Structures are given as C-alpha cells and as structure tokens.
C-alpha cells in the first residue's frame, strides 16, 4: 500500500470520526432531530420522558394511538424515555377495566409523572346482603354495620336492628321495636360509640323521646335505658376533639383551644342555627349550615371560604379535603404536594360541575373520589391536568352509599336492598 493510499484512508476515517463523534455525543445527551417541531419548537432538541405508576399491574400504555409497553408485574410502573418534547395523547388500557385517557406535555430534559392512575372495573358485580332495609350505619372501625329492617310483616309497623360483619360475612339479630316496651316506638337517631362496641339510640314514641344504649360486644345484645346526652361543654354550640386538644365555639361566638381564647373578635352567631367545627392539620373551619368559614390565624377571625356547601371530607393522607355544593366539586390543599401536578398549601382547585345534584362523596384513596348524582354512582380522579377521568360504577334507584376502606368495597342501599360491590381497589 502506497503512502498516498494510507494518507487517503487516514483522512477518510478522520473525517468520519469528526463527523460522527458530535452526533454520538449529542445523541447520548438526549438530543434528537424533530422533523415536525411544534409551533415555536426547535429542530434539534433534547428529549424528555414520562413515568407511570398504575393499578392494576401489567396495563397497556398507548402514546398517540400506538402501543408502547406494559407496566411491570411487580410495581405497576414504567418509565418511557427519549420522547420528543410535545403533547401526547396517553391511553392506559386493560381488559375488563375502564380505560384512562389524558393529554400530557413532555418537556425537554424533564420527566412528566402520572403516578396515581387506577383502572376501575367496567362492570363490577354487586352482592345483595339484606332485603327490607331502610337505613344502615357503619361503625368507626368499619368492621360492623347496623341495619334497620322493616318488620315481618311490614304492615305491623314493626322494625328491627340487625348486625352485619362484612369481613366475616355474618349477620345477626340485635333488637326488635317491641323490645323498647314503648307503643309505636320509632328510631330517631343512632350513633356508634368510639370503640364500636355499642350504639346510642334516640327513640320516639308519640310525643315522648327516650334514650337507650345497645351493647353488642356480648351475646345476646344488652339494651339499657340511659339519660339524655349532655354536652361536653356548657354554653358551647360546636366543638371538635383533635388529639389531646378540644376546640370549641361558645354561644357568644368566641373560639377556644381548650381554655385559651383564639379569636380577636367574636363570630356573629345566629340563633337556632346549627354549627360544626372541623380541624384539619392545623387549619380550622366553621360550618354554618351552607356557609363555610376558615379561621385566619393572623387576623384571628373566621373568614368566608365557600357558600352553598353541601359537605366536606378530609383525604386519607390528611393533606387535602374535598368540599362540594349541589353541583360543583372542589379540592383544597392543606400541605404542599410535590407529586405532579404540584400544589401549594392553601391552593383551591375547581374539579368539576355536574348537571345532576350531588348527594354524597367519599375518598376512595387520596387521589380518587366516589360520588353519586341522581341514580348513578361515579368515580373520578382529582388530577385536573387536561380532562378529568370519570367512570360510572353502577346505577341504583335513589341510592344511599358508603365506601368502606377496610375491604375496599362500596355499600349501597337502594329500594330496601343493601348491596356491596367487589373490591374496587387492589
């Protein structure tokens, strides 16, 4: 081989090296050529990625209509890398479940997160637990249900209380209306004890009202007449226990923590109006029928927070709470949330407006809500990036429902039938 030939070969490889090396370096650093960049985008750009955490596991993930991968079978997670910066239509699918859809943006050198995706059964089965029930109450430990059933025959005006233990699938009789020795006795109110071993009953008979304690930690259940419950504190119109502290509002509108006054000026209390205090992670809320007030710890007064309130509930992680009116659902954040989408303490987000009246809402976990509008029971996420995924779980006539976190089932009372779903969360 001549010297000239060696020189040509050397120069050729040098040129190839000098040409390829920058491309390889740029590629290794995540740079790609985007031949169809979005408006204002760059042709040479760095890629991003998206991270998924999905239940159930091994769900299919589609980007812009194309199947990419399945989540793993151990953790239900997946990281897709080297995506050009743009918006992607994402679909998560699994046979037998509702799909999840959302359009999310991938940015340069960033990983977009979709951590709290749950696919819910498309046609969940419901099992009838009892017929002839007209009300039910869950115990605080969610291991017991008291059901009020019509008498046999119903025309005699009698009724009975039955105990059902969901985890054991055992139903037992507690007491009949005739056991109160009162003519035409009817149930006005039922409250569980904190330890879930007894209930306190308010019974009406004509113009009389009497009070009883029904203990069912022994067999047979023991019914004892009791005195009318007395308030925990005198001259108090609302109170709330939080740990070792008691917060209360007296009838003059002064707000206290134990015996320490917290208000700079009294709240204008209205006569013959029901008030409720809520204490969430150092935040204090006062409900006055349909109005919700938040206590400002700096000015030391209750300030208007929301009007038309129908209900509010704290999330399982105690970092946020849902509040709702007849047709709207809102989320308020009590602590900073660093998961995407990130939230700051004090943020309020409008979740959705519905055409039918909302009756009740429960947290399934800290990222999903169950609620009913009309005869339909629905589940929705609280991630309001793009559209909100909402699915129909069941349709029942005038349903009254409860979410039991212990067994992860919905319990629904409709037209005298008390039913439960299969577990809706893994």
N, C-alpha and C positions, 0 to 999 in steps of 0.2 A: 504494500500500500504506500503510495507516494505521500510526501509531506503535504502536498496540496489537498489530497483527498482527506487526510486526517484533519487538516485545518477546517475543511468544509463540514465534516461530520461534527467536529467540536463546536463550531459556530452554530450549526443547526440545533444541537442539543441545548446549547446555551440559550438560544432564542426561545426554544420550547420551555425550558426551565423558568426563564424570566417571565414568560407569558402565563404559564400555568400556576406558578407559585402564588402570585397575588390572588388568583381566583380561588385556589385551595384555601388560602388563609382567610379570605372573605367568607367562603362557604362554612369553614369551621367556626367562624364567629357569628354565624346565623344570618349572613347576608344572602338575599336571593334577588333575582330579577323578576319584577312583576310586570308582565306584558299588558295587563289590563288594570292599572292602578285606579283606585277610587279618585273622585274629584279632589284635587289638592294633594294627592298622594305622590310618592316617589317611585321611579322605575327600579332603582337599586335601593332595597330596603332590608332592614333586619326583621327576622321573624319573631313570632310570639307563640304562645301555647294556650291550652285550656286543660284544666284539671277537673275531673268528675269524681263525685262520691255519691253512689246511687244504691238504693234498695228497691227491689231485690237485686241480688248479685247476678253477674253474667247477663246484664241487659245490653241490647244492641244500641250503638250510637251512630247516628247519621249526621253528616255535615253536608248541607246543601243538597239533600236527597241521596247522597252516596253513603253506603255502609262503610264505616271506618274500622271499628273494632268492638269487642265486647269488654265490659268491665271484668276484673278478675274475680275468681270464685272464693277468694279468702276475705277481701275487704270491700269488694264492690267499687273499686277505684280505678281510675285510668288517667294518664297524662298523655295528651296528644301534642307533639312538638312540631316545630318548623312550619307553622301556619303563617301565610301572608297576612299582613295587617288589613283587616276589613271586617265587615259584619257577616256572620254566618248564621244560617237557619239551622238550628240544632233540634234533632228529634231523638228521644230515647224511647225504645220500644221493647216489649217482652210479651209473648203470647199469654193471653188471659188477663192482661192488665191494661188500664188506660195508658195511652202514650203521654209523654211530656214534650212540650214544644216551646221554644223560646229563641229569639234572635239576639245574639250577643256579639259584642265587638271584641276583636283581637287587636291588641296594640303592640307596637314594636317593643321588644325586649321585656314584655310583661306576660304573666300567666293569668288569664281570666279564670275565675273559680265558679263552679256550680256544685257546691258541696252537699247540699241538703235536699237532693232530689229523692222523692219517694213515688213509686208507681203503685197505684191502688187497684184492687181487683175490679174488673169491669162488671162482673155480675155476682156480687157477694151473696152467699146464702144467709138466710135468717131463720133461726130456730125459735118456734113458739115455746115459751117457758110456762105461761099461765094464761088461762082464759077467764073472762069475767072480772078482770082487774080494772079499777077505775083510777088508781093512783099508785105511785111507788116512790120509795126513798132509799138512797144509798147511804150506808154507814160511812163515817170518816175514813176508816181503814179500807173501804171498798171491798170488804170480804162478805158483806151481808146486804140483802135487800129486804126491806119490809114492803109487802104488797097489801093493798086494801082491795078485797074482793067482795063482790055482791053476795048476798045471802042465797040460800038454796031452799025454796025457790026465791028468785029476786023480788017477787011481788010482796013478800012478807016484810020488806023494808029492812031486813037484817043485813049485816055485813060482818066481815071477819078480817083479821090481820094474819098474814102468813109470812114466814121467814124463809127466804131462799138464799143459799150459799153458793154463789157462782163457781168458785174454784172446786167445790165438792160436788156440785150439781145435785144438791139435796134441798128438798122443800119440806117444811114442817108447819103445822098449825100453831098459832100463838094464842089467839083470843077471839071470842065472838062478841058482838054488840051486846048480847044478853048478859054477858059476864059483868057488866058495869052496874047491874041492878038499877038501871035508870030507864024510865019509859021513853021509847023513841030516841035513844041515845044516838048522837051523830058526832063524827070526828071533825073538830075544828082545826087542829094543828098537831103535828108530830115532829119532835126534834130528837136527834140522837145525842147520847152522851159523848164526851170527848174520847172515851175508851171503847166506844162501840159495843158496850155490853148491855145497854138499856136504852129505852126511849121514854121521853116525857110527852104525855098526851094531854091535850086540851079537849074536853068532851062537853058538848052541849046537849041539853035536854029541856025542851021548851024554852023558857027564859033563863034557865039555870046554866051556869058554866062551872064545871068541876075539873080538877087536875089529878092526874094519875102518873105513876111510874111503873113501867112494864120492864122487868128484868128477864132476860132470856139466856143468861150465862149458866142457868141451871134448868133442869127438866123436871116437872113442867115449868113454863114461864110463870113468874110471880107478879101479880098485879096488886099494887098498893095505892091507896088514895094519898095524895100529897097536897101541901099548901100551895097557894098561888105563888108563882116565882116572883122573887123580889129583885129589883135592880141591883147590879153590882155596886153602884154608887148612887147616892141621893142627889136629886136635882140635876141629873145627867140625862141628856137627850140622845147621846150617841157615844159609844166607846169602842175601843179596839185594843186587844192584847197583842203585843209584839215582843216576844222573848219574855224578859222579866219586867218589862215596862207596860204601863197602861196609859193610853192616850184617850182623852175624852173632851167632849164639848158640853158645857153646862147650859142650863136654860137661859142664861144671860148672854150666851154667845161667846164666852171665853174658852179658849183652847188650852188644855193642860197636858203635860207629860208627868205622870204621877201627880205630885202636888205643885209642880213648877209651871207657872203661867208662861205661855209661849206667844200669845197674841199682843200686839201693840194697841189694838182697839177691838172691841167685841164684833163678832159676826152678827149681822142683822137677822136674828132668828124669827121665823114666822110661827104663829100659834097653830096648833093642830096640823103640823106638817111633819112628815117622817124624815129623819136624818140618819145617814150612815157614814161612818168613818172607814177609810181604807189606808193602810200603812204599807208602802212598798219600798223596800231598800232605801229608807231614809227620806222618801217622798210621802207627803200627806195629802189625802184627797177627802173632800167632804161632798157627799151626795145629798142634794135637796130635791127629792122627787126626780124630775127630769133634768135638773141642772147639776153640773159637776164643777167643783171649785178646787183649785190647787193652792196649798199653803206656800207662800213666798217666805223663805227663811230669812231673807234680808229685810224686807219691809214688815214681816211678821203679821201679814194679813192674808185671808183667803181671797184669791183672785179667780175670776171666771175662766174656766177651762173649756167647757163644752156644754151646749144646750141641746135639748131633745134626747138626753141619754136614756137608753133602754137597759144597758147592763155593761159591766166591765169585769175582766178576769186577768189575773197575773199569769205569765207564762211559766212553764215548769222550770226554766233556768233563772227565773226571777229577774231577768234583765229587761223585760218589756211587758206591756199589758195591752190587751185588746179592749176597745170600747166601741159601742155601736148605738145607732139610733134605729128608727123603724126601717130605714132603707140604706143606711151607709155603715161601712166598717172602717175603723181607724186603728192604727198601731202607734203607741207612744213608747219611746225608748228611755229606760231609766239608767242605763250604763252604756259606755262606748262599746261598739261592736266592730271588731277588726276583720271579721269574715266579710267577703264580698256579698252584697253591696254593703260598704262600710257605713256605720251610723254613729252619731254622737249622742251623748246623754242629753235628753231634752228634745230630740228630734221627734216630730209627729209626721206620719205619712198617711195619706188617704189611700185605702186599699181598693175599695170598690163601692159602687152604688147598684142596688138591685131594684127590679120592678115590683117584686112582691115583698111583703112585710117580713122582717127577720124576727123570729121568735126567741131563739136561744143560740148561744155559741159556746163551744168548748175548745181548748187547746188539745190537739192530739199529741204533739210534741212541741218543741219550742219554735217550730218553723211551719206548722200546718194547723189549720182551723177546721172544725166541723160545725156546720150551722144548718138551720132549716128555714126555708122560705116557702110559705104555702104548705103543700103536701110533700115537697121534695127535701131530702137531706143531702147536703153537698159538702165537699171537702175542697179547700183551696190552700195554696201556698201563700206566704207573706213576702216572697221575693217579687218586688214590683218592677224589676228590670223588664222592659218590653211588656208583653201581656202577662196576666196572671192566670196560671193553670187552675181551672175549676172543673171538678167532676161530680156527677150525680151518683150517689151511693145507693139510694133507694127512694121509693115513693110510697107514702103511707097517708091514710086519711087522718088529718088533724093530729100529727104526731107530737108526742112529748118524749124527749130522748135524753140520754145521759152517756158520757164517754167514761168508761172505766179503764184507768191507766194500768191497773194490775194485770188484767187479762187482755187488754188492748182490743176491747170489743165495744160496739155501740149497743145500748139497750133502748128499745123503742116501745112505747105504749101507744097503741092505735086501736080504736074501736073495741076496747076491752081485752085485746091481746097484748101481752108483754112478750117481746121477742128480743133475741140477741143475734148479732152478726158473728161470723167467724172472725178471728183476729185480723185486724186491718193493717197492723204493723208487724214486721218480722220480729 
